Amino acid sequence: NIMTASTTILECCADNTTSNADDNDHVEAKMKIVREGVEKEIPKGVLRKKLRKQRHLVIEKCIVPSYLDSLFPTILDLFDPQTVNYNGGVAQIKEWKISCYLEVMKGGIPCTNPNLKLLSICRPLLDTCDDLFQSWYTQQHACNGNRNRYGRNNINGIDGSTRSTGSTMRVDRLMTFITRYTPAPGEEALLKHVDGAGKVDGSVVVGLPIDRWSGQTEEEHSFEGHGGGLTFWDGKDSNKRPLEIDYDTRSGDVAFIDRAVWHQANPITKGTRWALVIFYKVSYS
């Protein structure tokens, strides 16, 4: 019995050591992906937005652009857009064919063939976005009846993997996709819409690099000076009309968007523009 107890204790210690090592690896990886100072910027940014009664936040260079540069050639190689037909369309586009889906909702919505290779390559970035979204969402909803509900948090990939990060709020990725905008008709923008038809609790949009790897020059694929960026309709102006806010987003910029906030990916007339989008569900236990 003493031997059994000793073995059990040693096994528990080993499990704890492994868990601590995994946590340390995650923290170290996050430090390489996220710009220094972002964790302090999020609560300050949320406070400013709340004073204006707005429910979104854009953090410039939230993700280190050089990290995205290191990832992007592989994204280009693996990017394989699926054609999706939406009932009623997405922002008036019924056949959507410029996004590659890495994770999809249960039942294979909107497609049944997610790109698992691309998912594997992007997983550290997605895990980091989960943590950032959780941090932002906690601040955004701190006074909405959930202030005392944060104890232990589980961040869950759609494949069932779980990472515990210390609060009762559970964040699940419902859908993850990468979109490539071009000047072609139907591919130049995603006009005014709410994510997931208002059925998701929040979303994240990450600006990806301009493609400097596929063409002869960076200028070939650059959309600089030819549109792009994000527009939000959030809060009210002095005449009680929806306030229109424009952001000239670039690589590494991250937009945190609350449920049913109207926004759009602005049209481009030249080059290509890339973005990573994640839809989230938030629950409590």
Stockholm file with secondary structure:
# STOCKHOLM 1.0

chainA/1-285         NIMTASTTILECCADNTTSNADDNDHVEAKMKIVREGVEKEIPKGVLRKKLRKQRHLVIEKCIVPSYLDSLFPTILDLFDPQTVNYNGGVAQIKEWKISCYLEVMKGGIPCTNPNLKLLSICRPLLDTCDDLFQSWYTQQHACNGNRNRYGRNNINGIDGSTRSTGSTMRVDRLMTFITRYTPAPGEEALLKHVDGAGKVDGSVVVGLPIDRWSGQTEEEHSFEGHGGGLTFWDGKDSNKRPLEIDYDTRSGDVAFIDRAVWHQANPITKGTRWALVIFYKVSYS
#=GR chainA/1-285 SS CHHHHHHHHHHHHHHHHHHHHHHHHHHHHHHHHBCTTHHHHHHHHHHHHHHTTCCEEEETTCBCHHHHHHHHHHHHHHCCCCCEEEEEEETTEEEECSEEEEECBTTTBSCSCCCHHHHHHHHHHHHHHHHHHHHHHHHHTTTTTCGGGCSCCEEECTTSCEEECSSSEEEEEEEEEEEEECSSTTTSCEEEECGGGGTSSEEEEEECCCCCSSSSSHHHHCCTTSBCCEEEEEEECTTSSEEEEEECCCTTCEEEEETTCEEEECCBSSSCEEEEEEEEEEEEC
#=GC SS_cons         CHHHHHHHHHHHHHHHHHHHHHHHHHHHHHHHHBCTTHHHHHHHHHHHHHHTTCCEEEETTCBCHHHHHHHHHHHHHHCCCCCEEEEEEETTEEEECSEEEEECBTTTBSCSCCCHHHHHHHHHHHHHHHHHHHHHHHHHTTTTTCGGGCSCCEEECTTSCEEECSSSEEEEEEEEEEEEECSSTTTSCEEEECGGGGTSSEEEEEECCCCCSSSSSHHHHCCTTSBCCEEEEEEECTTSSEEEEEECCCTTCEEEEETTCEEEECCBSSSCEEEEEEEEEEEEC
//
